[in-house]
Amino acid sequence: MLKEDFRLKKNSSFKATYSQKRIASDEFFLLYGGKTKENPEYSTKIGFVVSKKIHKRAVKRNRIKRLAREAVRLSLNNNDEFHKFQSLIFMAKEGALDLDFEKARLSVTKLINKLARKFI
């Protein structure tokens, strides 16, 4: 579970991140990046979205979010690219239904690096 400091909660924060139009994607996730940080002391806020279009059952949607959260939590300490953005939103695609943890971890790391190369 992500600590409280790292969670993106407010609807206005989600909208602000979406409006930046910084996007990277692969077969499992679509990653939206917010503004780049000016003050590195603040923590990066991270949100997870899994639509009902992916699967109608909440159990399946929650499993995808749990896998993504754990992959992000483990990657936070190993990857400096996470800390360059104010906020990040991971949006699941249909391919995420067949996701296992190792694929999720690799996907998260790849997307963060891709987004950082593209916009920083």
Backbone as XML, in Angstrom:
<?xml version="1.0"?>
<chain id="A" units="angstrom">
  <residue number="1" name="MET">
    <atom name="N" x="0.836" y="-1.178" z="0.000"/>
    <atom name="CA" x="0.000" y="0.000" z="0.000"/>
    <atom name="C" x="0.885" y="1.248" z="0.000"/>
  </residue>
  <residue number="2" name="LEU">
    <atom name="N" x="0.498" y="2.210" z="-0.803"/>
    <atom name="CA" x="1.236" y="3.469" z="-0.843"/>
    <atom name="C" x="0.941" y="4.295" z="0.401"/>
  </residue>
  <residue number="3" name="LYS">
    <atom name="N" x="1.936" y="5.023" z="0.862"/>
    <atom name="CA" x="1.731" y="5.898" z="2.001"/>
    <atom name="C" x="0.793" y="7.041" z="1.610"/>
  </residue>
  <residue number="4" name="GLU">
    <atom name="N" x="0.190" y="7.632" z="2.600"/>
    <atom name="CA" x="-0.765" y="8.720" z="2.409"/>
    <atom name="C" x="-0.149" y="9.882" z="1.620"/>
  </residue>
  <residue number="5" name="ASP">
    <atom name="N" x="1.135" y="10.142" z="1.819"/>
    <atom name="CA" x="1.806" y="11.260" z="1.151"/>
    <atom name="C" x="1.891" y="11.086" z="-0.358"/>
  </residue>
  <residue number="6" name="PHE">
    <atom name="N" x="1.819" y="9.861" z="-0.833"/>
    <atom name="CA" x="2.001" y="9.579" z="-2.257"/>
    <atom name="C" x="0.688" y="9.412" z="-3.024"/>
  </residue>
  <residue number="7" name="ARG">
    <atom name="N" x="-0.455" y="9.538" z="-2.363"/>
    <atom name="CA" x="-1.732" y="9.278" z="-3.023"/>
    <atom name="C" x="-2.325" y="10.542" z="-3.646"/>
  </residue>
  <residue number="8" name="LEU">
    <atom name="N" x="-2.804" y="10.403" z="-4.851"/>
    <atom name="CA" x="-3.524" y="11.458" z="-5.548"/>
    <atom name="C" x="-4.997" y="11.240" z="-5.252"/>
  </residue>
  <residue number="9" name="LYS">
    <atom name="N" x="-5.663" y="12.211" z="-4.619"/>
    <atom name="CA" x="-7.009" y="11.969" z="-4.120"/>
    <atom name="C" x="-8.076" y="12.868" z="-4.730"/>
  </residue>
  <residue number="10" name="LYS">
    <atom name="N" x="-7.775" y="14.132" z="-4.893"/>
    <atom name="CA" x="-8.803" y="15.090" z="-5.289"/>
    <atom name="C" x="-9.098" y="15.029" z="-6.783"/>
  </residue>
  <residue number="11" name="ASN">
    <atom name="N" x="-10.358" y="15.222" z="-7.111"/>
    <atom name="CA" x="-10.778" y="15.244" z="-8.502"/>
    <atom name="C" x="-10.069" y="16.366" z="-9.269"/>
  </residue>
  <residue number="12" name="SER">
    <atom name="N" x="-9.871" y="17.496" z="-8.618"/>
    <atom name="CA" x="-9.192" y="18.617" z="-9.273"/>
    <atom name="C" x="-7.732" y="18.260" z="-9.591"/>
  </residue>
  <residue number="13" name="SER">
    <atom name="N" x="-7.102" y="17.449" z="-8.759"/>
    <atom name="CA" x="-5.729" y="17.013" z="-9.016"/>
    <atom name="C" x="-5.673" y="16.069" z="-10.221"/>
  </residue>
  <residue number="14" name="PHE">
    <atom name="N" x="-6.667" y="15.197" z="-10.325"/>
    <atom name="CA" x="-6.735" y="14.308" z="-11.481"/>
    <atom name="C" x="-6.926" y="15.121" z="-12.759"/>
  </residue>
  <residue number="15" name="LYS">
    <atom name="N" x="-7.833" y="16.092" z="-12.725"/>
    <atom name="CA" x="-8.095" y="16.925" z="-13.906"/>
    <atom name="C" x="-6.868" y="17.730" z="-14.306"/>
  </residue>
  <residue number="16" name="ALA">
    <atom name="N" x="-6.151" y="18.247" z="-13.327"/>
    <atom name="CA" x="-4.950" y="19.027" z="-13.624"/>
    <atom name="C" x="-3.878" y="18.156" z="-14.275"/>
  </residue>
  <residue number="17" name="THR">
    <atom name="N" x="-3.757" y="16.920" z="-13.829"/>
    <atom name="CA" x="-2.776" y="15.999" z="-14.413"/>
    <atom name="C" x="-3.184" y="15.626" z="-15.838"/>
  </residue>
  <residue number="18" name="TYR">
    <atom name="N" x="-4.461" y="15.353" z="-16.049"/>
    <atom name="CA" x="-4.931" y="15.021" z="-17.393"/>
    <atom name="C" x="-4.707" y="16.185" z="-18.361"/>
  </residue>
  <residue number="19" name="SER">
    <atom name="N" x="-4.879" y="17.407" z="-17.877"/>
    <atom name="CA" x="-4.780" y="18.587" z="-18.756"/>
    <atom name="C" x="-3.360" y="18.854" z="-19.252"/>
  </residue>
  <residue number="20" name="GLN">
    <atom name="N" x="-2.351" y="18.289" z="-18.598"/>
    <atom name="CA" x="-0.965" y="18.490" z="-19.023"/>
    <atom name="C" x="-0.649" y="17.784" z="-20.334"/>
  </residue>
  <residue number="21" name="LYS">
    <atom name="N" x="-1.433" y="16.757" z="-20.665"/>
    <atom name="CA" x="-1.281" y="15.996" z="-21.912"/>
    <atom name="C" x="0.122" y="15.428" z="-22.096"/>
  </residue>
  <residue number="22" name="ARG">
    <atom name="N" x="0.682" y="14.929" z="-21.024"/>
    <atom name="CA" x="1.959" y="14.205" z="-21.073"/>
    <atom name="C" x="1.613" y="12.734" z="-20.910"/>
  </residue>
  <residue number="23" name="ILE">
    <atom name="N" x="1.705" y="11.982" z="-21.995"/>
    <atom name="CA" x="1.196" y="10.617" z="-21.993"/>
    <atom name="C" x="2.251" y="9.641" z="-22.516"/>
  </residue>
  <residue number="24" name="ALA">
    <atom name="N" x="2.350" y="8.507" z="-21.857"/>
    <atom name="CA" x="3.151" y="7.374" z="-22.335"/>
    <atom name="C" x="2.288" y="6.133" z="-22.151"/>
  </residue>
  <residue number="25" name="SER">
    <atom name="N" x="2.432" y="5.157" z="-23.058"/>
    <atom name="CA" x="1.589" y="3.970" z="-22.927"/>
    <atom name="C" x="2.319" y="2.722" z="-23.391"/>
  </residue>
  <residue number="26" name="ASP">
    <atom name="N" x="1.801" y="1.585" z="-22.952"/>
    <atom name="CA" x="2.219" y="0.272" z="-23.431"/>
    <atom name="C" x="0.977" y="-0.602" z="-23.484"/>
  </residue>
  <residue number="27" name="GLU">
    <atom name="N" x="1.124" y="-1.915" z="-23.551"/>
    <atom name="CA" x="-0.049" y="-2.773" z="-23.715"/>
    <atom name="C" x="-0.886" y="-2.918" z="-22.451"/>
  </residue>
  <residue number="28" name="PHE">
    <atom name="N" x="-0.354" y="-2.512" z="-21.281"/>
    <atom name="CA" x="-1.073" y="-2.680" z="-20.018"/>
    <atom name="C" x="-1.613" y="-1.380" z="-19.427"/>
  </residue>
  <residue number="29" name="PHE">
    <atom name="N" x="-0.842" y="-0.298" z="-19.518"/>
    <atom name="CA" x="-1.207" y="0.952" z="-18.861"/>
    <atom name="C" x="-1.024" y="2.149" z="-19.772"/>
  </residue>
  <residue number="30" name="LEU">
    <atom name="N" x="-1.767" y="3.190" z="-19.448"/>
    <atom name="CA" x="-1.600" y="4.504" z="-20.027"/>
    <atom name="C" x="-1.147" y="5.377" z="-18.859"/>
  </residue>
  <residue number="31" name="LEU">
    <atom name="N" x="-0.040" y="6.081" z="-19.002"/>
    <atom name="CA" x="0.504" y="6.873" z="-17.905"/>
    <atom name="C" x="0.408" y="8.347" z="-18.240"/>
  </residue>
  <residue number="32" name="TYR">
    <atom name="N" x="-0.277" y="9.098" z="-17.382"/>
    <atom name="CA" x="-0.369" y="10.545" z="-17.512"/>
    <atom name="C" x="0.603" y="11.174" z="-16.523"/>
  </residue>
  <residue number="33" name="GLY">
    <atom name="N" x="1.390" y="12.128" z="-16.982"/>
    <atom name="CA" x="2.327" y="12.822" z="-16.107"/>
    <atom name="C" x="1.906" y="14.266" z="-15.911"/>
  </residue>
  <residue number="34" name="GLY">
    <atom name="N" x="2.034" y="14.742" z="-14.699"/>
    <atom name="CA" x="1.706" y="16.129" z="-14.400"/>
    <atom name="C" x="2.896" y="17.036" z="-14.676"/>
  </residue>
  <residue number="35" name="LYS">
    <atom name="N" x="2.879" y="18.188" z="-14.071"/>
    <atom name="CA" x="3.973" y="19.151" z="-14.229"/>
    <atom name="C" x="5.258" y="18.591" z="-13.625"/>
  </residue>
  <residue number="36" name="THR">
    <atom name="N" x="6.380" y="19.118" z="-14.093"/>
    <atom name="CA" x="7.652" y="18.746" z="-13.480"/>
    <atom name="C" x="7.808" y="19.544" z="-12.188"/>
  </residue>
  <residue number="37" name="LYS">
    <atom name="N" x="8.484" y="18.950" z="-11.235"/>
    <atom name="CA" x="8.637" y="19.581" z="-9.921"/>
    <atom name="C" x="9.668" y="20.700" z="-9.959"/>
  </residue>
  <residue number="38" name="GLU">
    <atom name="N" x="9.381" y="21.750" z="-9.218"/>
    <atom name="CA" x="10.356" y="22.807" z="-9.014"/>
    <atom name="C" x="11.056" y="22.622" z="-7.674"/>
  </residue>
  <residue number="39" name="ASN">
    <atom name="N" x="10.331" y="22.063" z="-6.707"/>
    <atom name="CA" x="10.878" y="21.817" z="-5.378"/>
    <atom name="C" x="10.900" y="20.306" z="-5.136"/>
  </residue>
  <residue number="40" name="PRO">
    <atom name="N" x="12.079" y="19.690" z="-5.103"/>
    <atom name="CA" x="12.155" y="18.231" z="-4.961"/>
    <atom name="C" x="11.749" y="17.706" z="-3.576"/>
  </residue>
  <residue number="41" name="GLU">
    <atom name="N" x="11.503" y="18.590" z="-2.622"/>
    <atom name="CA" x="11.121" y="18.144" z="-1.283"/>
    <atom name="C" x="9.713" y="17.568" z="-1.238"/>
  </residue>
  <residue number="42" name="TYR">
    <atom name="N" x="8.832" y="18.037" z="-2.131"/>
    <atom name="CA" x="7.465" y="17.542" z="-2.143"/>
    <atom name="C" x="7.415" y="16.164" z="-2.778"/>
  </residue>
  <residue number="43" name="SER">
    <atom name="N" x="6.535" y="15.327" z="-2.251"/>
    <atom name="CA" x="6.428" y="13.972" z="-2.795"/>
    <atom name="C" x="5.555" y="13.961" z="-4.056"/>
  </residue>
  <residue number="44" name="THR">
    <atom name="N" x="5.822" y="12.998" z="-4.920"/>
    <atom name="CA" x="5.036" y="12.813" z="-6.129"/>
    <atom name="C" x="3.732" y="12.118" z="-5.768"/>
  </residue>
  <residue number="45" name="LYS">
    <atom name="N" x="2.615" y="12.650" z="-6.238"/>
    <atom name="CA" x="1.299" y="12.064" z="-5.977"/>
    <atom name="C" x="0.968" y="11.102" z="-7.122"/>
  </residue>
  <residue number="46" name="ILE">
    <atom name="N" x="0.461" y="9.923" z="-6.774"/>
    <atom name="CA" x="0.202" y="8.885" z="-7.761"/>
    <atom name="C" x="-1.237" y="8.397" z="-7.626"/>
  </residue>
  <residue number="47" name="GLY">
    <atom name="N" x="-1.926" y="8.310" z="-8.775"/>
    <atom name="CA" x="-3.305" y="7.827" z="-8.807"/>
    <atom name="C" x="-3.429" y="6.626" z="-9.738"/>
  </residue>
  <residue number="48" name="PHE">
    <atom name="N" x="-4.448" y="5.806" z="-9.496"/>
    <atom name="CA" x="-4.686" y="4.606" z="-10.294"/>
    <atom name="C" x="-6.144" y="4.596" z="-10.724"/>
  </residue>
  <residue number="49" name="VAL">
    <atom name="N" x="-6.378" y="4.315" z="-12.016"/>
    <atom name="CA" x="-7.730" y="4.312" z="-12.554"/>
    <atom name="C" x="-7.934" y="3.025" z="-13.346"/>
  </residue>
  <residue number="50" name="VAL">
    <atom name="N" x="-9.017" y="2.311" z="-13.029"/>
    <atom name="CA" x="-9.415" y="1.142" z="-13.809"/>
    <atom name="C" x="-10.911" y="1.299" z="-14.083"/>
  </residue>
  <residue number="51" name="SER">
    <atom name="N" x="-11.242" y="1.476" z="-15.329"/>
    <atom name="CA" x="-12.613" y="1.741" z="-15.748"/>
    <atom name="C" x="-13.472" y="0.475" z="-15.717"/>
  </residue>
  <residue number="52" name="LYS">
    <atom name="N" x="-14.778" y="0.674" z="-15.620"/>
    <atom name="CA" x="-15.705" y="-0.450" z="-15.710"/>
    <atom name="C" x="-15.689" y="-1.070" z="-17.092"/>
  </residue>
  <residue number="53" name="LYS">
    <atom name="N" x="-15.186" y="-0.352" z="-18.082"/>
    <atom name="CA" x="-15.073" y="-0.908" z="-19.429"/>
    <atom name="C" x="-14.050" y="-2.045" z="-19.466"/>
  </residue>
  <residue number="54" name="ILE">
    <atom name="N" x="-13.086" y="-2.005" z="-18.570"/>
    <atom name="CA" x="-12.063" y="-3.058" z="-18.504"/>
    <atom name="C" x="-12.699" y="-4.366" z="-18.036"/>
  </residue>
  <residue number="55" name="HIS">
    <atom name="N" x="-13.434" y="-4.294" z="-16.930"/>
    <atom name="CA" x="-14.164" y="-5.463" z="-16.439"/>
    <atom name="C" x="-15.289" y="-4.970" z="-15.551"/>
  </residue>
  <residue number="56" name="LYS">
    <atom name="N" x="-16.442" y="-5.625" z="-15.614"/>
    <atom name="CA" x="-17.588" y="-5.142" z="-14.844"/>
    <atom name="C" x="-17.486" y="-5.475" z="-13.354"/>
  </residue>
  <residue number="57" name="ARG">
    <atom name="N" x="-16.674" y="-6.475" z="-13.001"/>
    <atom name="CA" x="-16.576" y="-6.882" z="-11.602"/>
    <atom name="C" x="-15.501" y="-6.079" z="-10.868"/>
  </residue>
  <residue number="58" name="ALA">
    <atom name="N" x="-15.875" y="-5.546" z="-9.723"/>
    <atom name="CA" x="-14.958" y="-4.735" z="-8.931"/>
    <atom name="C" x="-13.762" y="-5.544" z="-8.441"/>
  </residue>
  <residue number="59" name="VAL">
    <atom name="N" x="-13.952" y="-6.837" z="-8.224"/>
    <atom name="CA" x="-12.858" y="-7.696" z="-7.759"/>
    <atom name="C" x="-11.704" y="-7.668" z="-8.758"/>
  </residue>
  <residue number="60" name="LYS">
    <atom name="N" x="-12.027" y="-7.777" z="-10.035"/>
    <atom name="CA" x="-11.005" y="-7.761" z="-11.084"/>
    <atom name="C" x="-10.336" y="-6.399" z="-11.191"/>
  </residue>
  <residue number="61" name="ARG">
    <atom name="N" x="-11.143" y="-5.337" z="-11.110"/>
    <atom name="CA" x="-10.584" y="-3.974" z="-11.196"/>
    <atom name="C" x="-9.655" y="-3.693" z="-10.015"/>
  </residue>
  <residue number="62" name="ASN">
    <atom name="N" x="-10.065" y="-4.114" z="-8.833"/>
    <atom name="CA" x="-9.246" y="-3.890" z="-7.645"/>
    <atom name="C" x="-7.943" y="-4.674" z="-7.695"/>
  </residue>
  <residue number="63" name="ARG">
    <atom name="N" x="-7.961" y="-5.862" z="-8.277"/>
    <atom name="CA" x="-6.739" y="-6.658" z="-8.400"/>
    <atom name="C" x="-5.717" y="-5.938" z="-9.276"/>
  </residue>
  <residue number="64" name="ILE">
    <atom name="N" x="-6.174" y="-5.353" z="-10.366"/>
    <atom name="CA" x="-5.272" y="-4.604" z="-11.248"/>
    <atom name="C" x="-4.672" y="-3.426" z="-10.495"/>
  </residue>
  <residue number="65" name="LYS">
    <atom name="N" x="-5.494" y="-2.713" z="-9.728"/>
    <atom name="CA" x="-4.989" y="-1.572" z="-8.956"/>
    <atom name="C" x="-3.984" y="-2.006" z="-7.893"/>
  </residue>
  <residue number="66" name="ARG">
    <atom name="N" x="-4.250" y="-3.135" z="-7.230"/>
    <atom name="CA" x="-3.311" y="-3.634" z="-6.216"/>
    <atom name="C" x="-1.968" y="-3.983" z="-6.831"/>
  </residue>
  <residue number="67" name="LEU">
    <atom name="N" x="-1.989" y="-4.665" z="-7.975"/>
    <atom name="CA" x="-0.735" y="-5.013" z="-8.654"/>
    <atom name="C" x="0.041" y="-3.751" z="-9.049"/>
  </residue>
  <residue number="68" name="ALA">
    <atom name="N" x="-0.662" y="-2.792" z="-9.614"/>
    <atom name="CA" x="0.000" y="-1.552" z="-10.039"/>
    <atom name="C" x="0.551" y="-0.784" z="-8.843"/>
  </residue>
  <residue number="69" name="ARG">
    <atom name="N" x="-0.214" y="-0.700" z="-7.762"/>
    <atom name="CA" x="0.264" y="0.009" z="-6.565"/>
    <atom name="C" x="1.530" y="-0.616" z="-6.001"/>
  </residue>
  <residue number="70" name="GLU">
    <atom name="N" x="1.545" y="-1.928" z="-5.921"/>
    <atom name="CA" x="2.721" y="-2.612" z="-5.373"/>
    <atom name="C" x="3.925" y="-2.430" z="-6.288"/>
  </residue>
  <residue number="71" name="ALA">
    <atom name="N" x="3.722" y="-2.497" z="-7.582"/>
    <atom name="CA" x="4.817" y="-2.285" z="-8.534"/>
    <atom name="C" x="5.376" y="-0.868" z="-8.402"/>
  </residue>
  <residue number="72" name="VAL">
    <atom name="N" x="4.505" y="0.101" z="-8.241"/>
    <atom name="CA" x="4.951" y="1.493" z="-8.063"/>
    <atom name="C" x="5.676" y="1.650" z="-6.738"/>
  </residue>
  <residue number="73" name="ARG">
    <atom name="N" x="5.131" y="1.063" z="-5.680"/>
    <atom name="CA" x="5.744" y="1.191" z="-4.355"/>
    <atom name="C" x="7.179" y="0.659" z="-4.359"/>
  </residue>
  <residue number="74" name="LEU">
    <atom name="N" x="7.384" y="-0.483" z="-4.997"/>
    <atom name="CA" x="8.724" y="-1.065" z="-5.043"/>
    <atom name="C" x="9.663" y="-0.290" z="-5.970"/>
  </residue>
  <residue number="75" name="SER">
    <atom name="N" x="9.100" y="0.354" z="-6.981"/>
    <atom name="CA" x="9.926" y="1.100" z="-7.930"/>
    <atom name="C" x="10.255" y="2.514" z="-7.457"/>
  </residue>
  <residue number="76" name="LEU">
    <atom name="N" x="9.541" y="3.016" z="-6.479"/>
    <atom name="CA" x="9.763" y="4.389" z="-6.008"/>
    <atom name="C" x="11.198" y="4.613" z="-5.539"/>
  </residue>
  <residue number="77" name="ASN">
    <atom name="N" x="11.754" y="3.666" z="-4.816"/>
    <atom name="CA" x="13.094" y="3.835" z="-4.264"/>
    <atom name="C" x="14.187" y="3.580" z="-5.291"/>
  </residue>
  <residue number="78" name="ASN">
    <atom name="N" x="13.893" y="2.769" z="-6.309"/>
    <atom name="CA" x="14.916" y="2.376" z="-7.271"/>
    <atom name="C" x="15.014" y="3.288" z="-8.480"/>
  </residue>
  <residue number="79" name="ASN">
    <atom name="N" x="14.022" y="4.126" z="-8.709"/>
    <atom name="CA" x="13.960" y="4.908" z="-9.940"/>
    <atom name="C" x="13.818" y="6.390" z="-9.599"/>
  </residue>
  <residue number="80" name="ASP">
    <atom name="N" x="14.808" y="7.189" z="-9.970"/>
    <atom name="CA" x="14.767" y="8.629" z="-9.688"/>
    <atom name="C" x="13.796" y="9.375" z="-10.587"/>
  </residue>
  <residue number="81" name="GLU">
    <atom name="N" x="13.386" y="8.768" z="-11.689"/>
    <atom name="CA" x="12.481" y="9.425" z="-12.631"/>
    <atom name="C" x="11.101" y="9.672" z="-12.006"/>
  </residue>
  <residue number="82" name="PHE">
    <atom name="N" x="10.696" y="8.853" z="-11.026"/>
    <atom name="CA" x="9.410" y="9.035" z="-10.358"/>
    <atom name="C" x="9.321" y="10.407" z="-9.701"/>
  </residue>
  <residue number="83" name="HIS">
    <atom name="N" x="10.417" y="10.869" z="-9.183"/>
    <atom name="CA" x="10.410" y="12.070" z="-8.356"/>
    <atom name="C" x="10.553" y="13.352" z="-9.167"/>
  </residue>
  <residue number="84" name="LYS">
    <atom name="N" x="10.484" y="13.263" z="-10.480"/>
    <atom name="CA" x="10.599" y="14.456" z="-11.324"/>
    <atom name="C" x="9.249" y="15.078" z="-11.651"/>
  </residue>
  <residue number="85" name="PHE">
    <atom name="N" x="8.168" y="14.353" z="-11.388"/>
    <atom name="CA" x="6.828" y="14.841" z="-11.702"/>
    <atom name="C" x="6.052" y="15.140" z="-10.425"/>
  </residue>
  <residue number="86" name="GLN">
    <atom name="N" x="5.133" y="16.126" z="-10.498"/>
    <atom name="CA" x="4.286" y="16.425" z="-9.356"/>
    <atom name="C" x="3.232" y="15.355" z="-9.152"/>
  </residue>
  <residue number="87" name="SER">
    <atom name="N" x="2.703" y="14.826" z="-10.264"/>
    <atom name="CA" x="1.662" y="13.806" z="-10.153"/>
    <atom name="C" x="1.737" y="12.845" z="-11.330"/>
  </residue>
  <residue number="88" name="LEU">
    <atom name="N" x="1.278" y="11.613" z="-11.086"/>
    <atom name="CA" x="1.231" y="10.572" z="-12.107"/>
    <atom name="C" x="-0.085" y="9.819" z="-11.970"/>
  </residue>
  <residue number="89" name="ILE">
    <atom name="N" x="-0.676" y="9.446" z="-13.106"/>
    <atom name="CA" x="-1.890" y="8.641" z="-13.083"/>
    <atom name="C" x="-1.675" y="7.437" z="-13.983"/>
  </residue>
  <residue number="90" name="PHE">
    <atom name="N" x="-1.863" y="6.256" z="-13.423"/>
    <atom name="CA" x="-1.794" y="5.012" z="-14.180"/>
    <atom name="C" x="-3.218" y="4.596" z="-14.510"/>
  </residue>
  <residue number="91" name="MET">
    <atom name="N" x="-3.540" y="4.526" z="-15.805"/>
    <atom name="CA" x="-4.857" y="4.104" z="-16.257"/>
    <atom name="C" x="-4.708" y="2.743" z="-16.942"/>
  </residue>
  <residue number="92" name="ALA">
    <atom name="N" x="-5.453" y="1.770" z="-16.479"/>
    <atom name="CA" x="-5.331" y="0.408" z="-17.000"/>
    <atom name="C" x="-5.990" y="0.270" z="-18.370"/>
  </residue>
  <residue number="93" name="LYS">
    <atom name="N" x="-5.399" y="-0.596" z="-19.188"/>
    <atom name="CA" x="-5.979" y="-0.968" z="-20.473"/>
    <atom name="C" x="-6.508" y="-2.399" z="-20.353"/>
  </residue>
  <residue number="94" name="GLU">
    <atom name="N" x="-7.181" y="-2.872" z="-21.392"/>
    <atom name="CA" x="-7.764" y="-4.215" z="-21.338"/>
    <atom name="C" x="-6.733" y="-5.320" z="-21.171"/>
  </residue>
  <residue number="95" name="GLY">
    <atom name="N" x="-5.521" y="-5.103" z="-21.642"/>
    <atom name="CA" x="-4.468" y="-6.100" z="-21.501"/>
    <atom name="C" x="-4.064" y="-6.336" z="-20.056"/>
  </residue>
  <residue number="96" name="ALA">
    <atom name="N" x="-4.432" y="-5.429" z="-19.165"/>
    <atom name="CA" x="-4.053" y="-5.538" z="-17.758"/>
    <atom name="C" x="-4.799" y="-6.663" z="-17.032"/>
  </residue>
  <residue number="97" name="LEU">
    <atom name="N" x="-5.852" y="-7.194" z="-17.622"/>
    <atom name="CA" x="-6.573" y="-8.297" z="-16.981"/>
    <atom name="C" x="-5.707" y="-9.540" z="-16.839"/>
  </residue>
  <residue number="98" name="ASP">
    <atom name="N" x="-4.794" y="-9.756" z="-17.776"/>
    <atom name="CA" x="-3.926" y="-10.935" z="-17.760"/>
    <atom name="C" x="-2.571" y="-10.645" z="-17.117"/>
  </residue>
  <residue number="99" name="LEU">
    <atom name="N" x="-2.502" y="-9.595" z="-16.354"/>
    <atom name="CA" x="-1.237" y="-9.111" z="-15.802"/>
    <atom name="C" x="-0.800" y="-9.928" z="-14.590"/>
  </residue>
  <residue number="100" name="ASP">
    <atom name="N" x="0.493" y="-10.259" z="-14.535"/>
    <atom name="CA" x="1.056" y="-10.807" z="-13.308"/>
    <atom name="C" x="2.014" y="-9.744" z="-12.741"/>
  </residue>
  <residue number="101" name="PHE">
    <atom name="N" x="2.528" y="-9.993" z="-11.549"/>
    <atom name="CA" x="3.290" y="-8.947" z="-10.869"/>
    <atom name="C" x="4.568" y="-8.558" z="-11.607"/>
  </residue>
  <residue number="102" name="GLU">
    <atom name="N" x="5.274" y="-9.507" z="-12.135"/>
    <atom name="CA" x="6.544" y="-9.204" z="-12.815"/>
    <atom name="C" x="6.310" y="-8.333" z="-14.045"/>
  </residue>
  <residue number="103" name="LYS">
    <atom name="N" x="5.270" y="-8.637" z="-14.806"/>
    <atom name="CA" x="4.928" y="-7.812" z="-15.969"/>
    <atom name="C" x="4.516" y="-6.410" z="-15.538"/>
  </residue>
  <residue number="104" name="ALA">
    <atom name="N" x="3.785" y="-6.319" z="-14.439"/>
    <atom name="CA" x="3.360" y="-5.007" z="-13.931"/>
    <atom name="C" x="4.563" y="-4.167" z="-13.524"/>
  </residue>
  <residue number="105" name="ARG">
    <atom name="N" x="5.508" y="-4.791" z="-12.841"/>
    <atom name="CA" x="6.697" y="-4.061" z="-12.392"/>
    <atom name="C" x="7.509" y="-3.563" z="-13.582"/>
  </residue>
  <residue number="106" name="LEU">
    <atom name="N" x="7.702" y="-4.410" z="-14.580"/>
    <atom name="CA" x="8.448" y="-4.008" z="-15.771"/>
    <atom name="C" x="7.719" y="-2.919" z="-16.548"/>
  </residue>
  <residue number="107" name="SER">
    <atom name="N" x="6.409" y="-3.033" z="-16.641"/>
    <atom name="CA" x="5.609" y="-2.039" z="-17.357"/>
    <atom name="C" x="5.689" y="-0.669" z="-16.682"/>
  </residue>
  <residue number="108" name="VAL">
    <atom name="N" x="5.567" y="-0.651" z="-15.358"/>
    <atom name="CA" x="5.633" y="0.612" z="-14.610"/>
    <atom name="C" x="6.991" y="1.280" z="-14.794"/>
  </residue>
  <residue number="109" name="THR">
    <atom name="N" x="8.057" y="0.527" z="-14.671"/>
    <atom name="CA" x="9.405" y="1.080" z="-14.822"/>
    <atom name="C" x="9.618" y="1.605" z="-16.239"/>
  </residue>
  <residue number="110" name="LYS">
    <atom name="N" x="9.178" y="0.833" z="-17.217"/>
    <atom name="CA" x="9.344" y="1.235" z="-18.618"/>
    <atom name="C" x="8.570" y="2.521" z="-18.913"/>
  </residue>
  <residue number="111" name="LEU">
    <atom name="N" x="7.347" y="2.623" z="-18.412"/>
    <atom name="CA" x="6.531" y="3.808" z="-18.674"/>
    <atom name="C" x="7.094" y="5.066" z="-18.029"/>
  </residue>
  <residue number="112" name="ILE">
    <atom name="N" x="7.581" y="4.932" z="-16.810"/>
    <atom name="CA" x="8.170" y="6.093" z="-16.132"/>
    <atom name="C" x="9.384" y="6.598" z="-16.903"/>
  </residue>
  <residue number="113" name="ASN">
    <atom name="N" x="10.257" y="5.691" z="-17.301"/>
    <atom name="CA" x="11.449" y="6.088" z="-18.056"/>
    <atom name="C" x="11.075" y="6.703" z="-19.404"/>
  </residue>
  <residue number="114" name="LYS">
    <atom name="N" x="10.074" y="6.144" z="-20.059"/>
    <atom name="CA" x="9.609" y="6.657" z="-21.342"/>
    <atom name="C" x="9.055" y="8.071" z="-21.203"/>
  </residue>
  <residue number="115" name="LEU">
    <atom name="N" x="8.253" y="8.299" z="-20.163"/>
    <atom name="CA" x="7.670" y="9.611" z="-19.920"/>
    <atom name="C" x="8.751" y="10.640" z="-19.584"/>
  </residue>
  <residue number="116" name="ALA">
    <atom name="N" x="9.719" y="10.246" z="-18.794"/>
    <atom name="CA" x="10.799" y="11.155" z="-18.421"/>
    <atom name="C" x="11.645" y="11.532" z="-19.627"/>
  </residue>
  <residue number="117" name="ARG">
    <atom name="N" x="11.962" y="10.573" z="-20.484"/>
    <atom name="CA" x="12.745" y="10.869" z="-21.685"/>
    <atom name="C" x="11.989" y="11.801" z="-22.624"/>
  </residue>
  <residue number="118" name="LYS">
    <atom name="N" x="10.692" y="11.622" z="-22.678"/>
    <atom name="CA" x="9.861" y="12.376" z="-23.610"/>
    <atom name="C" x="9.667" y="13.842" z="-23.192"/>
  </residue>
  <residue number="119" name="PHE">
    <atom name="N" x="9.539" y="14.089" z="-21.889"/>
    <atom name="CA" x="9.122" y="15.414" z="-21.444"/>
    <atom name="C" x="10.107" y="16.137" z="-20.511"/>
  </residue>
  <residue number="120" name="ILE">
    <atom name="N" x="11.216" y="15.528" z="-20.206"/>
    <atom name="CA" x="12.174" y="16.229" z="-19.335"/>
    <atom name="C" x="13.481" y="16.374" z="-20.050"/>
  </residue>
</chain>
